[in-house]
Amino acid sequence: MVTSAGLGCGRSPLWNDKLVITPVAAANERVIIMVVGVGTANLRLAGARSLKDKRRVLKSILARLHNSFNVAAAEVGCHDNHQQAEIGIACISTANSHADQILAAVRNFLEAAGEIELVVYHTELL
């Protein structure tokens, strides 16, 4: 299938609900490349005494991530544990290096944040 922008979209051969975008363009068309950077961070919130404390801290962290780095961020795991959190971060770019820079800046921000401890951080470019 070819869209008006010249990009073909379809399912991967394994049918694992992963969208595959294949550049398809005529000789005189420009192909637009989109890179999706995805990060997951496991956090420890030692100062949180309740889920309400955790929610307050995470809401602040997620808002600062969005405002500072223009990324999408949300809590994606450890919902019932008030001292642990897992957040997902996503960014869109036109270059792998730029997406890597954004995700590295997010990691540096999380490492420097005083109310949380970064336990594990994983990134992937799609």
C-alpha positions as CSV (number, residue, x, y, z in Angstrom):
1,M,0.0,0.0,0.0
2,V,1.4,3.4,-0.9
3,T,0.2,6.6,0.8
4,S,0.1,10.0,-0.7
5,A,3.4,10.8,1.1
6,G,5.1,7.9,-0.7
7,L,5.4,5.6,2.3
8,G,4.2,2.0,2.3
9,C,2.9,0.6,5.5
10,G,2.2,-3.0,6.4
11,R,2.5,-5.7,9.1
12,S,5.7,-7.5,9.8
13,P,6.1,-11.0,8.5
14,L,5.7,-12.4,12.1
15,W,2.3,-10.7,12.6
16,N,3.4,-9.5,16.1
17,D,1.4,-6.2,15.8
18,K,4.6,-4.3,15.0
19,L,4.1,-1.7,12.3
20,V,6.7,-1.8,9.5
21,I,7.2,1.4,7.4
22,T,9.0,0.8,4.1
23,P,10.1,3.8,2.0
24,V,8.6,3.7,-1.5
25,A,9.2,6.6,-3.7
26,A,9.5,7.5,-7.4
27,A,12.8,8.8,-8.7
28,N,11.7,12.4,-8.3
29,E,10.1,12.1,-4.9
30,R,11.8,12.8,-1.6
31,V,11.6,10.0,1.0
32,I,10.9,11.2,4.6
33,I,12.5,9.0,7.2
34,M,11.0,8.8,10.7
35,V,12.9,7.5,13.6
36,V,11.1,6.5,16.8
37,G,13.2,6.5,19.9
38,V,11.8,4.5,22.9
39,G,13.2,4.3,26.4
40,T,12.1,2.6,29.5
41,A,13.3,3.5,33.0
42,N,12.9,1.6,36.2
43,L,13.0,4.0,39.1
44,R,13.2,3.8,42.9
45,L,11.3,6.3,45.0
46,A,12.7,5.8,48.4
47,G,11.0,8.8,49.9
48,A,7.5,7.8,48.8
49,R,5.4,6.6,51.8
50,S,2.2,6.0,49.8
51,L,0.8,5.7,46.3
52,K,-0.3,9.3,46.6
53,D,3.4,10.4,47.2
54,K,4.5,8.3,44.3
55,R,1.8,9.9,42.0
56,R,2.9,13.4,43.1
57,V,6.6,12.7,42.3
58,L,5.9,10.9,39.0
59,K,3.5,13.6,37.8
60,S,6.2,16.2,38.4
61,I,8.9,14.1,36.7
62,L,6.7,13.3,33.7
63,A,5.7,17.0,33.2
64,R,9.3,18.1,33.4
65,L,10.4,15.5,30.8
66,H,7.7,16.6,28.4
67,N,8.4,20.3,28.9
68,S,12.2,20.0,28.8
69,F,12.7,17.5,26.0
70,N,9.4,17.4,24.1
71,V,9.0,13.7,24.6
72,A,6.0,11.6,25.5
73,A,6.3,10.0,28.9
74,A,4.0,7.8,31.0
75,E,4.0,5.3,33.9
76,V,3.9,1.9,32.3
77,G,4.6,-0.5,35.1
78,C,4.9,-1.1,38.9
79,H,1.6,0.6,39.4
80,D,0.9,-1.0,42.8
81,N,4.3,-0.5,44.4
82,H,4.7,2.9,46.0
83,Q,8.5,2.8,46.0
84,Q,9.1,1.6,42.5
85,A,8.0,2.9,39.1
86,E,8.5,2.1,35.4
87,I,8.1,4.8,32.9
88,G,8.2,4.8,29.1
89,I,9.6,7.6,27.0
90,A,9.1,8.1,23.3
91,C,10.5,10.7,20.8
92,I,10.2,11.2,17.1
93,S,13.1,12.4,14.9
94,T,14.4,12.3,11.4
95,A,17.9,11.1,12.4
96,N,19.1,8.2,14.6
97,S,21.8,10.4,16.2
98,H,19.2,13.1,17.2
99,A,16.9,10.5,18.8
100,D,19.9,9.0,20.7
101,Q,20.8,12.5,21.9
102,I,17.3,13.1,23.2
103,L,17.2,9.8,25.0
104,A,20.7,10.3,26.5
105,A,19.6,13.8,27.8
106,V,16.5,12.2,29.4
107,R,18.8,9.6,31.1
108,N,21.0,12.4,32.4
109,F,18.0,14.3,33.7
110,L,16.6,11.2,35.5
111,E,20.1,10.4,37.0
112,A,20.3,14.0,38.4
113,A,16.7,14.2,39.7
114,G,16.9,14.2,43.5
115,E,13.7,12.5,44.5
116,I,14.2,9.4,42.4
117,E,17.0,6.9,41.8
118,L,17.5,5.5,38.3
119,V,17.9,1.7,38.6
120,V,17.7,0.5,34.9
121,Y,17.5,2.5,31.7
122,H,17.0,0.9,28.3
123,T,16.7,2.6,24.9
124,E,15.8,1.3,21.4
125,L,15.4,3.0,18.0
126,L,12.7,1.9,15.7
